[in-house]
Amino acid sequence: MSHVVDYYSFFGEKEWTRLDREPLEFLINWHYMKQHLPGSGTVLDIGAGPGKYSLQLAKAGYRITLADLTPKLVDLARQKATEFGLLHQFQGFHVADARDLSHFPDEAFDASLMLGPMYHLQKEQDRAAAAKELHRVTQKDGIVFVAFRSRSNHIMSAFMAPENWKPHHQIDAIHDFYQTGIFDHTEEGRFTGAYFYPVDEISPFMESFGFQTIQLIGSTNIGAVLTTEHWRYWQERGEAEKVIQLLIETATDPALLGMSSHLLYIGKKAESFPR
């Protein structure tokens, strides 16, 4: 995973501001998180990056344990928590791998977030290890929020901007990706290697590790294809907020899930999982 650490260490502050520059993903995710989070309690944010969701949860009164693979992002998250006067809501800042959360006890958290690790794990056994650990540290009936990347969205992106996604500027490479879901950028310093899911495999995958599916949403859905020019048009009409509200509403439409760059799985720990 060293390439992931290197990428996000370089990205640094830009990872904090990404959800400000492209707010739709955060707005939609937070809308649905609020519907399913417990009224209070402890939350683990594993793969938290610089802590954008953790800080929002802290503002809402939850007690947060933050963890990420990249030390620089963990340090940045602690700085942001201090800057916003929310450090007292945090129970710890940890450098941790989602595949091994052994320094956290069983059933320690009322809810858990895993909003990045699952699509950075290209090997099936690593994704399974992360799902098992998520199940272990979450309380029975606890709620989990897990981010996935859409395979069909990535194919669409490659067709629309092939030079941004090398080697997917070649149709044979896109075809191979369609079969495997594995992507490795050929240009140094670009997006890390990742695994992209077929939409219909996400819920069965999580259910196989003892989670009960509540909802699968498209964190960007139709908005994934809207350009700056598109947004400018609606802003000039004074209707951008109405567009966002419609995108929030359409986030649950099964017919649109594949369009979304990111997907949010919402589930409940339903049963013990044999280890």
Sequence and secondary structure as in RCSB ss.txt:
>XXXX:A:sequence
MSHVVDYYSFFGEKEWTRLDREPLEFLINWHYMKQHLPGSGTVLDIGAGPGKYSLQLAKAGYRITLADLTPKLVD
LARQKATEFGLLHQFQGFHVADARDLSHFPDEAFDASLMLGPMYHLQKEQDRAAAAKELHRVTQKDGIVFVAFRS
RSNHIMSAFMAPENWKPHHQIDAIHDFYQTGIFDHTEEGRFTGAYFYPVDEISPFMESFGFQTIQLIGSTNIGAV
LTTEHWRYWQERGEAEKVIQLLIETATDPALLGMSSHLLYIGKKAESFPR
>XXXX:A:secstr
 HHHHHHHHHHTHHHHHHHHHSTHHHHHHHHHHHHHS SS EEEEET TT HHHHHHHHTT EEEEEES HHHHH
HHHHHHHHTT GGGEEEEEE BTTB TTS TT EEEEEESSHHHH  SHHHHHHHHHHHHHHEEEEEEEEEEEEB
HHHHHHHHHH GGGSTTTTSHHHHHHHHHH EE  SSTTSS  EE B HHHHHHHHHTTTEEEEEEEESSGGGGG
  HHHHHHHHHTT HHHHHHHHHHHTT GGGGGG SEEEEEEEE S    
